[in-house]
Each structure stands twice: as C-alpha cells, then as structure tokens.
Amino acid sequence: MDKIKVTVHFTGVVDVKKIASGESVSLPAGADVSALLSELEIAERHKKYVVVHVGGRKQGLSHKLKDNDEVKLFLPIGGG
C-alpha cells in the first residue's frame, strides 16, 4: 500500500499528544483530512471544531491530502 507524508503544524490550543508541531505523519495514499485527525487521536466529536489549512487554504474534512502537504490546525477562539 502506498503512503504519503504530511507535515502538521498546530498551536498549543489544539490538543495533539501524538506528535510535536512541525513533525510529519505517514498516512495511506488517498487519505483525507478526517483520517489525519483520527491518526492524531482527535476525537470524532471534536473534529468539527478544528479549522484546517492545507497549503495555506482552508479545507474541509473530506479534502484529499497529497504527499508533502503542509497542514495547519487551529481552534477558533472567541471572547469579549
């Protein structure tokens, strides 16, 4: 089975314990953003709150990832 490697960046607000920000993750070819979030052990119920940018553009959970993609994860923060 072919694999792709994506680099993941995130702030401390996004609770990822599996890797450090800036590290790469290996996924099956054809994996989407949702599969990446699962690999990072982000709970299904939390996925809808994570804002994902791939190559500098906002993408949805079904966006197919490509080898060497740069992925940034954010959580929207509000206050007043």
N, C-alpha and C positions, 0 to 999 in steps of 0.2 A: 504494500500500500504506500502510495506517495505521501510525503509530508511537506508541510510548509512551515516556515518560521516567521513569526511576527514579533516585533518589539513593542512592549507595553509600557506606557508612562501613566502615572496617576499621582494624585495628591494624597496626603495622609488621611483625608476625609473618606476616601474610598478604602474600605477595609479589606485589603488583599494581604494574606499572610503567606501565600504560596511562593511568591517571588518578590523581589525588590523592584521599585520603579526603575525603568530603563533596561530591564532584563528581557530576554527573548523567551518565547514559548513555542514549542513544536506542536502542530495540530495536523490532523489528516487533511489532505488536499480537498478543497471544496467546503471546508468548514466556514461557518458564518459567525457573526459577532456573538450570537447567543451561545454557540459552542465554546467560544473563547471565554465568555463569562462563566460558563459551567466549569471549564478547566481551571479557572481561577478561584473556584469554590464560592462564587457569588450566588446566593440563594435565588431560586426562581422568583419568589415574591419580591425581591429587591431589584431584579433586572430592569423593570420598567422605569426605575428612578435614575438609572445610570445614563449619563449623556456620553455618547461615544463619537469620537472623531477619528476617521481613518484618512491619513494623508492630508490632514488639515480641513476635512469636510465632515460635517455632521452626518452620521449614518444610523440606520435602524438596526434592530436585532437580526434581521434576515439578510443583511449585507454580506456577500461572499468575500472572504479575505483572500489575499494573494500573498505569495512568498515575498518576504522582506517588507510587508506593510508596517507602517508606524501607527500604532493605536494609542490614543489618549483617552483616559477615563476621567469623568468629572461627576460630581454630585451637585445639583443646583442647591444653592444656599440662599435663603431669604431671611429677612429680618427687618426690623424697623425701629 
